[in-house]
Amino acid sequence: MTDDRAGDGETPLSRYDQARYVENGEYEPLLSEKDLTRIEIGGGDRGSSDVDGDGSGDDGSSPLPDDLTRDSLELPELSEPELARHYTRLSQMIYGIDSGPYPLGSCTMKYNPKFTEDVAALPSAAVHPDRSEESVQGTLELLYRLQDYLARIGGMDAVTLQPPAGAAGEFVGIRVAAAYHEHNGEGHRDEVIVPESAHGTNFATAALGGYDVVSLPSDDEGRVDLEALEAALSEDTAALMLTNPNTLGLFERDIAEIAEMVHDVGGLLYYDGANLNALLGRARPGDMGFDVMHYNVHKTFATPHGGGGPGAGPVGVVEDLAPFLPAPRVRERDDRSKAGEALYERFDPEHTIGKVHGFDGNWLVLIKTFAYIARLGDEGLADASASAVLNANYLAEQIKYDVPYGPFHHEFVASAGEQDAADVAKRMLDHGVHPPTTKWPEIVPEALMTEPTEVESKATLDRLAAAFNAVASEDSETLETAPERTTARRIDQTSAARNPRLSWQALEDDSDSS
């Protein structure tokens, strides 16, 4: 049937370059079957069609350098079911938090609730960052309220949302501390103390921030050694970086005394938020004496672990450090709307260290953070931390491996004993579960650092324990050949690290040379 709405041989489809109207109501694809399997690449205007196959524009030239052009592009001839099954099969080869338990210690691999994705996908969330403040009052209000949420959760006075990841937030926190000391005429402070039980990035952050790193040994119980701390503190101390609970899952019982010791020499106490999930709704770093902290929203507030993609690592500080936070932040305006509602604006702190990310940070990640906190509320956040601690302690009681340090909170570090921790991890894959973090912290030999998080049921924890115990009873020969049931078998990790092949083309090169 002829499309009566079309005039002069034009249809709605042809206006979008999807098909060409021919006659008798028939449509002809703009690209033939031959063209779909071999498209010539050439220069010229984007609007010109070069389906004749000469690979060039009107003058036969390309605006691209020769090494960035090619004569043709071969596309695979696949049906839609073939394509769908291919990617479904690939997804089934990958283990993720939607597949099962993911007890990587210190990583807090929470399930990412889908309602936060729905909120971030709302059309009203698609706000261009260059729009005027008057036209994005809802966006600014959400950012302002998130700043307030995080400040209250951490016991801080001010928060920046700009840093795009936890490690970036950590670096921002150290730069804010440096700016504070410099402003007060104490730029000579060039040392940052980092306990052995601290989170692993702390050492790198301090060094990247231009500081000399002073390593602090643990005491016999796995906590900060107060005598060693006293010896390390001096007029050169800029900060002590601390994770609490530490990477052994142990709460620093002497935290009030530690804070006093650091402050007495003019230093700042930095809180690494990696293990904040153990304290939600029950204790606040600011109340313990911490001056600056970063929040790992992918750990504590269930946003996706980016894998190199978008993230967020907000930083909170006490009042004295607030003038040095990155710009901009969001605050309430002095005036109000005609309806009496609050109005919001961006502003630059007085002594800001400057920008550390474009605009207000990774907006959609921050929306998910806000949605998670608002959905759970005070009671829900406190319940999350309680369940995280309960799950870790239950799992530790069920496994055969020794757990040398306790009592612990949200995570524990078992020892594989005579077994190699890396072999244990590979063998656990054969039992259908993801293994814990291995070989760290080094204070525990053959460490199996385990954090089940609050999301796992008792049945799942029992399945995890069964996998641990099955591997614990196996011989070294079995462990050394694992994994046997996974898509990819054991690889040469040393060679892979030293000579990474980051492109499929490298595999072709190897094939050509052999």
C-alpha positions as CSV (number, residue, x, y, z in Angstrom):
1,M,0.0,0.0,0.0
2,T,1.2,3.4,-0.9
3,D,2.0,5.8,2.0
4,D,-0.5,8.6,1.4
5,R,1.2,10.8,3.9
6,A,4.3,11.0,1.7
7,G,4.8,13.5,-1.0
8,D,7.1,13.7,-4.0
9,G,8.2,10.1,-3.4
10,E,9.3,10.9,0.1
11,T,8.4,8.8,3.2
12,P,9.1,9.3,6.9
13,L,11.6,6.5,6.6
14,S,13.6,8.1,3.8
15,R,13.8,11.4,5.7
16,Y,15.9,9.5,8.3
17,D,18.0,7.8,5.6
18,Q,16.7,4.4,6.6
19,A,15.2,3.4,3.2
20,R,14.4,4.8,-0.2
21,Y,10.8,5.0,-1.5
22,V,10.7,3.3,-5.0
23,E,7.2,2.7,-6.3
24,N,4.0,0.7,-5.5
25,G,4.5,1.4,-1.8
26,E,7.8,-0.6,-1.8
27,Y,11.0,0.4,0.1
28,E,14.5,-0.3,-1.1
29,P,17.3,-0.3,1.5
30,L,19.9,2.4,1.0
31,L,22.6,-0.2,1.3
32,S,22.5,-3.4,-0.6
33,E,23.4,-6.8,0.9
34,K,26.8,-6.5,-0.7
35,D,27.3,-3.1,0.8
36,L,26.4,-4.3,4.2
37,T,29.2,-6.8,4.1
38,R,31.8,-4.5,2.6
39,I,31.7,-0.8,3.2
40,E,34.3,1.4,1.5
41,I,35.9,3.9,3.8
42,G,36.9,7.3,2.3
43,G,37.0,11.0,2.9
44,G,34.8,13.8,1.8
45,D,31.8,15.4,3.6
46,R,30.0,13.4,6.3
47,G,26.8,14.0,4.4
48,S,27.9,12.4,1.1
49,S,27.2,8.8,0.4
50,D,29.9,6.7,-1.2
51,V,28.3,3.4,-1.7
52,D,29.7,3.1,-5.2
53,G,32.9,1.8,-3.6
54,D,35.7,4.2,-4.8
55,G,36.6,4.9,-1.1
56,S,37.1,8.6,-1.6
57,G,35.3,12.0,-1.7
58,D,34.7,14.1,-4.7
59,D,38.4,14.8,-5.2
60,G,39.5,11.3,-4.1
61,S,41.3,12.6,-1.0
62,S,40.9,12.0,2.7
63,P,41.4,14.5,5.5
64,L,42.9,11.8,7.6
65,P,46.6,10.8,7.6
66,D,47.3,7.7,5.5
67,D,48.1,5.6,8.6
68,L,44.6,6.2,9.9
69,T,42.8,5.2,6.8
70,R,42.0,1.8,5.2
71,D,40.7,0.7,1.8
72,S,37.8,-1.3,3.1
73,L,36.0,-2.6,6.3
74,E,34.9,-6.2,6.4
75,L,31.9,-6.7,8.6
76,P,30.7,-10.1,9.7
77,E,27.5,-11.5,8.3
78,L,25.6,-12.5,11.4
79,S,21.9,-12.9,12.2
80,E,20.5,-11.2,15.3
81,P,20.1,-14.5,17.2
82,E,23.7,-15.4,16.5
83,L,24.8,-12.0,17.8
84,A,22.6,-12.1,20.9
85,R,23.9,-15.6,21.8
86,H,27.5,-14.6,21.3
87,Y,27.3,-11.7,23.8
88,T,25.1,-13.7,26.2
89,R,27.7,-16.5,26.2
90,L,30.5,-14.0,26.9
91,S,28.5,-12.5,29.8
92,Q,28.1,-16.0,31.3
93,M,31.8,-16.5,31.2
94,I,32.3,-13.4,33.5
95,Y,31.8,-13.6,37.2
96,G,30.3,-10.5,38.8
97,I,28.3,-9.5,41.9
98,D,25.1,-10.4,40.0
99,S,26.5,-13.9,39.6
100,G,27.2,-14.8,43.2
101,P,29.1,-13.8,46.4
102,Y,32.2,-11.7,45.8
103,P,34.1,-11.7,49.2
104,L,37.1,-9.6,48.2
105,G,38.5,-8.3,51.4
106,S,38.9,-4.5,51.7
107,C,36.9,-4.1,48.4
108,T,33.4,-4.2,49.9
109,M,31.8,-5.7,46.8
110,K,28.2,-4.8,47.5
111,Y,25.4,-5.7,45.3
112,N,24.4,-2.7,43.2
113,P,20.6,-2.2,43.7
114,K,18.8,-1.6,40.4
115,F,16.6,1.1,41.7
116,T,19.5,3.5,41.8
117,E,20.1,2.8,38.1
118,D,16.5,3.7,37.5
119,V,16.8,7.0,39.3
120,A,20.0,7.9,37.4
121,A,18.3,7.0,34.1
122,L,15.4,9.4,34.6
123,P,15.2,11.9,31.8
124,S,15.2,14.7,34.3
125,A,18.7,13.5,35.4
126,A,20.1,14.3,32.0
127,V,21.2,17.8,32.8
128,H,23.9,19.6,30.8
129,P,26.5,21.0,33.2
130,D,26.7,24.3,31.3
131,R,23.1,25.2,32.0
132,S,22.5,28.3,34.2
133,E,22.2,27.9,37.9
134,E,18.6,29.2,37.8
135,S,17.6,26.4,35.5
136,V,19.2,23.6,37.5
137,Q,18.0,24.3,41.0
138,G,16.8,20.7,41.5
139,T,20.3,19.4,40.6
140,L,22.0,21.9,42.9
141,E,19.6,21.0,45.7
142,L,20.4,17.3,45.4
143,L,24.1,18.0,45.5
144,Y,23.7,20.3,48.5
145,R,21.7,17.6,50.3
146,L,24.2,14.9,49.5
147,Q,27.0,17.1,50.9
148,D,24.9,17.4,54.0
149,Y,24.2,13.6,54.2
150,L,27.8,12.7,53.9
151,A,29.0,15.3,56.4
152,R,26.5,14.0,59.0
153,I,27.4,10.4,58.3
154,G,31.1,11.1,58.7
155,G,30.9,13.7,61.5
156,M,32.5,16.3,59.2
157,D,31.7,20.0,58.7
158,A,32.1,20.4,54.9
159,V,32.2,18.0,51.9
160,T,33.3,18.3,48.3
161,L,31.8,15.9,45.7
162,Q,34.3,16.6,43.0
163,P,36.9,13.7,43.2
164,P,36.1,11.0,40.6
165,A,37.2,8.0,42.6
166,G,38.3,6.9,46.1
167,A,42.0,7.1,45.3
168,A,41.4,10.5,43.8
169,G,39.6,11.6,46.9
170,E,42.5,10.3,49.0
171,F,44.9,12.5,47.0
172,V,42.6,15.5,47.3
173,G,42.5,15.0,51.1
174,I,46.3,15.0,51.3
175,R,46.5,18.1,49.1
176,V,44.0,19.9,51.3
177,A,46.1,19.0,54.3
178,A,49.2,20.3,52.6
179,A,47.4,23.6,51.7
180,Y,46.3,24.0,55.3
181,H,49.8,23.6,56.6
182,E,51.2,25.9,54.0
183,H,48.7,28.6,54.8
184,N,49.6,28.4,58.5
185,G,53.3,28.8,57.8
186,E,54.1,25.2,58.4
187,G,55.1,24.1,54.9
188,H,58.1,22.4,56.4
189,R,56.0,19.4,57.4
190,D,57.1,16.8,55.0
191,E,56.2,13.4,56.6
192,V,53.1,11.3,56.5
193,I,52.9,8.4,58.9
194,V,51.1,5.2,57.5
195,P,50.6,2.1,59.7
196,E,51.3,-1.3,58.2
197,S,47.7,-2.1,58.7
198,A,46.5,0.8,56.7
199,H,44.7,0.6,53.3
200,G,47.2,-0.1,50.5
201,T,46.7,3.1,48.6
202,N,47.7,5.3,51.6
203,F,51.4,4.8,50.9
204,A,51.1,5.7,47.3
205,T,48.9,8.8,48.0
206,A,51.4,10.2,50.6
207,A,54.3,9.8,48.2
208,L,52.3,11.2,45.2
209,G,51.5,14.2,47.4
210,G,55.2,14.9,47.8
211,Y,55.6,13.5,51.3
212,D,58.2,11.2,52.8
213,V,56.3,8.0,54.0
214,V,57.0,6.9,57.6
215,S,55.9,3.2,58.0
216,L,54.4,2.4,61.4
217,P,54.6,-1.2,62.7
218,S,51.6,-2.9,64.3
219,D,51.5,-4.2,67.8
220,D,51.1,-7.8,68.7
221,E,47.3,-7.5,68.4
222,G,47.4,-6.1,64.9
223,R,46.6,-2.5,65.9
224,V,48.6,0.8,66.0
225,D,51.7,0.5,68.2
226,L,51.4,3.6,70.5
227,E,55.1,3.5,71.4
228,A,56.1,3.3,67.8
229,L,53.7,6.1,67.0
230,E,55.1,8.4,69.6
231,A,58.6,7.8,68.3
232,A,57.5,8.6,64.7
233,L,55.7,11.8,65.5
234,S,57.6,15.1,65.2
235,E,57.4,18.7,64.1
236,D,57.8,17.3,60.6
237,T,54.6,15.3,60.8
238,A,51.9,16.5,58.4
239,A,49.4,13.7,58.9
240,L,48.7,10.2,60.1
241,M,46.7,8.2,57.6
242,L,44.5,5.6,59.3
243,T,41.9,3.0,58.2
244,N,39.5,2.2,61.1
245,P,38.6,-0.6,61.3
246,N,42.0,-1.5,59.8
247,T,42.6,-4.1,57.0
248,L,42.5,-6.9,59.6
249,G,39.0,-5.8,60.4
250,L,40.1,-4.6,63.9
251,F,38.8,-1.4,65.4
252,E,41.5,0.9,66.8
253,R,40.5,0.9,70.4
254,D,43.0,3.7,71.3
255,I,41.8,6.0,68.5
256,A,41.0,8.9,70.9
257,E,44.6,8.8,72.3
258,I,46.0,8.4,68.8
259,A,44.1,11.6,67.7
260,E,45.4,13.5,70.7
261,M,49.0,12.4,70.1
262,V,48.9,13.5,66.4
263,H,47.2,16.9,67.2
264,D,49.7,17.6,70.0
265,V,52.5,17.8,67.4
266,G,50.4,19.9,65.0
267,G,49.6,17.1,62.6
268,L,46.3,16.1,61.1
269,L,44.5,12.8,61.3
270,Y,43.3,11.4,58.0
271,Y,40.5,8.8,57.8
272,D,40.6,6.4,54.9
273,G,36.9,5.6,54.2
274,A,37.6,2.1,52.8
275,N,36.1,0.4,55.8
276,L,33.4,2.9,56.7
277,N,30.8,0.2,56.0
278,A,31.5,-1.3,59.4
279,L,30.6,1.9,61.2
280,L,27.6,3.3,59.4
281,G,25.0,4.7,61.8
282,R,27.1,3.5,64.8
283,A,30.3,5.6,64.9
284,R,31.6,8.7,63.0
285,P,35.2,9.5,62.2
286,G,34.8,13.1,63.1
287,D,33.8,12.1,66.6
288,M,37.0,10.1,66.9
289,G,39.1,13.1,66.2
290,F,39.7,12.7,62.4
291,D,40.2,16.0,60.5
292,V,39.8,14.9,56.9
293,M,38.4,11.8,55.2
294,H,37.3,10.4,51.9
295,Y,34.2,8.4,51.2
296,N,34.3,5.3,48.9
297,V,30.8,5.5,47.6
298,H,31.2,2.3,45.6
299,K,32.0,0.5,48.8
300,T,29.8,2.2,51.4
301,F,26.9,3.3,49.3
302,A,26.7,0.5,46.7
303,T,27.4,2.4,43.5
304,P,29.1,0.2,40.8
305,H,32.8,-0.5,41.1
306,G,33.9,1.4,38.0
307,G,36.6,-0.9,36.7
308,G,38.3,2.2,35.5
309,G,35.0,3.9,34.6
310,P,33.1,6.6,36.4
311,G,33.2,6.8,40.1
312,A,33.2,9.2,43.0
313,G,35.3,9.8,46.1
314,P,33.9,12.8,48.1
315,V,36.1,14.3,50.7
316,G,34.9,15.6,54.1
317,V,36.8,18.0,56.4
318,V,36.5,19.7,59.7
319,E,35.7,23.5,59.8
320,D,39.4,24.6,59.8
321,L,40.1,22.8,56.5
322,A,36.8,23.8,54.7
323,P,38.3,26.9,53.0
324,F,40.8,24.7,51.2
325,L,38.4,22.3,49.5
326,P,38.2,22.1,45.7
327,A,35.9,24.4,43.8
328,P,33.1,24.6,43.3
329,R,30.9,23.5,46.2
330,V,27.1,24.1,46.6
331,R,25.4,26.2,49.3
332,E,22.1,27.8,50.0
333,R,21.6,31.4,48.7
334,D,20.7,34.2,51.0
335,D,17.5,34.9,49.1
336,R,14.6,32.6,48.5
337,S,12.2,31.9,45.6
338,K,8.8,33.7,45.2
339,A,7.2,30.6,46.7
340,G,9.5,30.8,49.7
341,E,11.6,27.8,48.6
342,A,15.4,27.6,49.2
343,L,17.7,28.5,46.3
344,Y,21.1,27.2,45.7
345,E,24.4,28.4,44.1
346,R,27.9,27.2,43.4
347,F,30.8,28.9,45.2
348,D,34.5,28.8,45.5
349,P,36.0,28.2,49.0
350,E,38.2,31.1,50.1
351,H,41.6,29.3,49.9
352,T,40.5,26.5,47.5
353,I,43.1,24.2,46.0
354,G,41.3,24.6,42.7
355,K,39.4,22.2,40.5
356,V,40.1,18.5,40.6
357,H,37.3,17.4,38.2
358,G,35.0,19.0,35.7
359,F,32.0,20.8,37.0
360,D,30.4,19.1,40.1
361,G,32.0,15.7,39.8
362,N,30.5,12.5,38.3
363,W,26.9,13.5,38.5
364,L,25.1,10.2,37.7
365,V,27.3,8.4,40.3
366,L,26.4,11.0,42.9
367,I,22.7,10.5,42.1
368,K,23.0,6.8,42.9
369,T,24.8,7.6,46.1
370,F,22.0,10.0,47.1
371,A,19.3,7.5,46.2
372,Y,20.9,4.7,48.2
373,I,21.3,6.9,51.4
374,A,17.8,8.4,51.1
375,R,16.2,4.9,50.5
376,L,17.9,3.3,53.5
377,G,17.8,6.3,55.9
378,D,19.4,6.3,59.4
379,E,17.9,3.0,60.4
380,G,18.7,1.2,57.2
381,L,22.4,2.4,57.2
382,A,22.8,1.2,60.8
383,D,21.3,-2.2,59.8
384,A,23.6,-2.5,56.9
385,S,26.7,-2.2,59.1
386,A,25.3,-4.6,61.7
387,S,24.6,-7.2,59.0
388,A,28.1,-6.7,57.5
389,V,29.7,-7.4,60.8
390,L,27.4,-10.3,61.6
391,N,28.1,-12.0,58.2
392,A,31.9,-11.7,58.5
393,N,31.9,-13.2,62.0
394,Y,29.5,-16.0,61.0
395,L,31.6,-17.0,58.0
396,A,34.8,-16.9,60.0
397,E,33.3,-19.4,62.5
398,Q,32.4,-21.8,59.7
399,I,35.8,-22.2,57.9
400,K,38.7,-24.4,58.8
401,Y,41.4,-21.9,58.1
402,D,42.9,-20.1,61.1
403,V,42.0,-16.4,61.7
404,P,44.8,-15.1,63.9
405,Y,43.5,-11.6,64.7
406,G,40.2,-10.6,66.4
407,P,37.7,-9.6,67.4
408,F,37.0,-8.2,64.0
409,H,34.2,-6.3,62.4
410,H,33.2,-6.4,58.7
411,E,36.1,-8.5,57.4
412,F,38.7,-10.9,58.6
413,V,42.0,-12.2,57.4
414,A,42.5,-16.0,57.5
415,S,45.8,-17.7,56.9
416,A,46.1,-20.5,54.3
417,G,48.9,-22.0,56.5
418,E,51.0,-24.4,54.5
419,Q,49.0,-23.8,51.4
420,D,49.7,-21.1,48.9
421,A,47.0,-18.4,49.2
422,A,47.0,-17.8,45.4
423,D,46.5,-21.5,44.7
424,V,43.6,-21.6,47.2
425,A,42.0,-18.7,45.4
426,K,42.3,-20.4,42.0
427,R,40.9,-23.6,43.4
428,M,37.9,-21.8,44.9
429,L,36.9,-20.8,41.4
430,D,36.3,-24.5,40.6
431,H,33.8,-24.5,43.4
432,G,31.7,-21.8,41.7
433,V,32.5,-18.9,44.1
434,H,34.8,-15.9,43.9
435,P,37.8,-16.1,46.2
436,P,38.9,-13.6,48.8
437,T,41.8,-11.1,48.4
438,T,45.1,-12.9,48.8
439,K,48.6,-12.3,50.1
440,W,47.7,-9.0,51.8
441,P,48.0,-7.6,54.4
442,E,51.4,-9.1,54.8
443,I,51.1,-9.2,58.6
444,V,49.2,-12.5,58.1
445,P,51.2,-15.3,56.3
446,E,49.4,-16.5,53.1
447,A,46.6,-14.1,53.8
448,L,43.0,-14.8,52.7
449,M,41.3,-11.4,53.3
450,T,37.6,-12.0,53.3
451,E,34.6,-9.5,53.3
452,P,31.2,-11.0,52.5
453,T,29.3,-7.7,53.0
454,E,25.8,-7.4,54.4
455,V,24.0,-8.5,51.3
456,E,24.7,-12.3,51.5
457,S,22.2,-14.7,53.0
458,K,23.1,-17.5,55.5
459,A,22.7,-20.0,52.7
460,T,25.2,-18.1,50.5
461,L,27.6,-17.8,53.5
462,D,27.3,-21.6,54.0
463,R,28.1,-22.2,50.4
464,L,31.2,-20.0,50.7
465,A,32.3,-21.8,53.8
466,A,31.9,-25.2,52.1
467,A,34.1,-24.0,49.3
468,F,36.8,-22.8,51.8
469,N,36.7,-26.1,53.6
470,A,36.8,-28.2,50.5
471,V,39.9,-26.5,49.3
472,A,41.5,-26.6,52.8
473,S,41.4,-30.4,52.7
474,E,42.9,-30.8,49.2
475,D,46.5,-31.7,48.4
476,S,49.1,-29.3,46.8
477,E,49.0,-31.1,43.4
478,T,45.3,-30.4,43.0
479,L,45.8,-26.8,44.0
480,E,48.7,-26.2,41.7
481,T,46.8,-27.2,38.7
482,A,43.6,-25.2,39.5
483,P,41.4,-23.9,38.1
484,E,40.2,-26.7,35.9
485,R,36.5,-25.8,35.4
486,T,36.8,-22.2,34.3
487,T,36.8,-20.7,30.8
488,A,40.4,-19.5,31.2
489,R,42.8,-21.8,32.9
490,R,45.9,-20.9,35.0
491,I,48.0,-18.2,33.3
492,D,51.6,-17.1,33.8
493,Q,50.9,-14.1,36.0
494,T,54.5,-12.9,36.1
495,S,54.8,-12.8,32.3
496,A,51.4,-11.3,31.9
497,A,52.4,-8.5,34.3
498,R,55.8,-7.8,32.7
499,N,54.7,-8.2,29.1
500,P,51.0,-7.2,28.9
501,R,49.2,-7.7,25.6
502,L,46.5,-5.1,25.6
503,S,45.1,-5.6,22.2
504,W,43.8,-8.6,20.2
505,Q,46.2,-7.4,17.5
506,A,49.1,-8.6,19.7
507,L,47.7,-12.1,19.5
508,E,47.8,-11.8,15.7
509,D,51.4,-10.6,15.9
510,D,52.4,-13.7,17.9
511,S,50.6,-16.0,15.4
512,D,52.5,-14.4,12.5
513,S,55.9,-14.7,14.1
514,S,55.4,-18.4,15.0
